[in-house]
Amino acid sequence: MSSAEPVRPATPAAREVKASVLAAFQLVEDARYLGSERRTQRQRVRVHTERTVAYRRLARDLRAAS
């Protein structure tokens, strides 16, 4: 071992392990409940554009029918 390598503790502290397990659990829960609702900017723009096109087609069809 050279002096540039960090000294490793003999045993990991129990508090560190619990914290990492809790953090992992929170990440999984966040992904489960929030993952389906998250959309990228591109996806939001696409949905908005599709909705706009649908409304315009409906308006055009209603004008043509009357």
Contacts in CASP RR format, 6 or more apart in sequence:
PFRMAT RR
TARGET T0000
AUTHOR 0000-0000-0000
METHOD contacts of the structure
MODEL  1
MSSAEPVRPATPAAREVKASVLAAFQLVEDARYLGSERRTQRQRVRVHTE
RTVAYRRLARDLRAAS
39 47 0 8 1.000
END
